[in-house]
Amino acid sequence: MHSSWVADLKLDFNKDVSASNPIVGTEFTGTSISSVLSSGWNTTYQNARSSNPHVKYYDGRPGGYVRCDLNANNWHSDFFVANSLRQSQSPMTKIASWVVESGSPNGAVRG
């Protein structure tokens, strides 16, 4: 998809989070590592955000990766993109961090 995402997964996306409709997982999707092409769907994805509140984060830039650190207490994901997709030694910039705490019913939170 050449884009980065964080989305909480619920049993029923048409209902608010509750005891009968909890968050059952969180999805972390990283952008392409080497493609210089964007998804071409950036405007469509941005316009759909308001209809998809379970999507907590979206960034349409290509050329990056997600670094995940897991331990008994949480899952921590840092999203990175290259400063330049044309230079093989380009520095990377962290653009977002998200955390899911073990046992928390809240899903992903900015970290």
C-alpha positions as CSV (number, residue, x, y, z in Angstrom):
1,M,0.0,0.0,0.0
2,H,3.1,2.3,0.2
3,S,1.7,4.0,3.3
4,S,1.7,3.7,7.1
5,W,-1.3,2.8,9.3
6,V,-2.3,2.1,12.9
7,A,-5.8,0.7,13.3
8,D,-7.6,-0.8,16.3
9,L,-9.6,-3.9,15.4
10,K,-13.1,-4.4,16.9
11,L,-15.6,-7.3,16.7
12,D,-18.1,-4.9,14.9
13,F,-16.7,-1.8,13.2
14,N,-20.3,-0.3,13.0
15,K,-20.6,-0.1,16.8
16,D,-18.6,1.9,19.4
17,V,-16.2,0.2,21.7
18,S,-17.9,-1.3,24.7
19,A,-17.8,-4.4,26.9
20,S,-19.8,-6.3,24.2
21,N,-17.7,-4.8,21.3
22,P,-14.1,-4.6,22.6
23,I,-10.9,-3.8,20.7
24,V,-9.5,-7.3,20.0
25,G,-6.2,-6.3,18.4
26,T,-4.2,-3.5,16.8
27,E,-2.8,-3.5,13.3
28,F,0.5,-1.8,12.5
29,T,1.2,-1.4,8.7
30,G,4.5,0.1,7.5
31,T,5.1,1.8,4.2
32,S,7.3,0.5,1.4
33,I,11.0,0.3,2.3
34,S,12.4,1.2,-1.2
35,S,9.7,2.3,-3.6
36,V,9.7,5.9,-4.7
37,L,6.0,5.7,-5.7
38,S,3.2,6.8,-3.4
39,S,0.1,4.7,-3.2
40,G,-1.8,7.1,-5.5
41,W,-4.7,6.7,-3.1
42,N,-3.6,9.4,-0.6
43,T,-6.6,11.7,-1.1
44,T,-9.0,8.8,-1.0
45,Y,-7.5,7.5,2.2
46,Q,-7.4,10.9,3.8
47,N,-11.1,11.6,2.9
48,A,-12.2,8.2,4.3
49,R,-10.6,8.8,7.7
50,S,-13.7,10.5,9.3
51,S,-15.8,7.4,8.4
52,N,-13.2,5.0,9.9
53,P,-12.5,6.1,13.5
54,H,-10.8,2.8,14.2
55,V,-7.9,4.0,12.0
56,K,-5.9,6.1,14.5
57,Y,-3.0,7.0,12.2
58,Y,-2.3,7.3,8.5
59,D,0.7,8.7,6.6
60,G,0.9,8.4,2.8
61,R,4.6,8.8,2.4
62,P,6.6,5.9,0.9
63,G,10.2,4.9,1.7
64,G,10.3,3.8,5.3
65,Y,9.7,1.1,7.8
66,V,8.2,0.3,11.3
67,R,10.4,-0.7,14.2
68,C,8.6,-2.7,16.8
69,D,9.7,-3.3,20.4
70,L,7.8,-5.9,22.3
71,N,8.0,-6.9,26.0
72,A,5.7,-8.3,28.6
73,N,4.2,-4.9,29.3
74,N,3.6,-3.3,25.8
75,W,4.0,-3.2,22.1
76,H,5.8,-0.1,20.9
77,S,6.0,0.9,17.2
78,D,8.1,3.7,15.7
79,F,7.4,4.8,12.2
80,F,10.3,6.1,10.0
81,V,10.5,7.6,6.5
82,A,13.6,8.5,4.5
83,N,14.5,12.1,4.1
84,S,15.2,11.4,0.4
85,L,14.1,8.4,-1.7
86,R,16.7,9.1,-4.3
87,Q,19.7,8.8,-2.1
88,S,20.6,5.3,-0.8
89,Q,22.3,6.7,2.3
90,S,19.5,9.1,3.2
91,P,18.9,9.7,6.9
92,M,15.6,8.4,8.4
93,T,13.2,10.5,10.4
94,K,10.8,9.2,13.0
95,I,7.4,10.4,12.1
96,A,5.2,8.7,14.8
97,S,5.2,6.4,17.8
98,W,2.4,4.2,19.0
99,V,2.0,1.9,22.1
100,V,-0.4,-0.8,23.0
101,E,-0.2,-1.6,26.7
102,S,-0.7,-5.2,27.9
103,G,-4.2,-5.7,29.2
104,S,-5.4,-2.3,28.2
105,P,-8.9,-2.0,26.6
106,N,-7.9,1.2,24.8
107,G,-5.9,-0.1,21.9
108,A,-3.1,2.0,20.4
109,V,-2.2,5.3,22.0
110,R,0.5,7.8,20.9
111,G,3.8,6.8,22.4
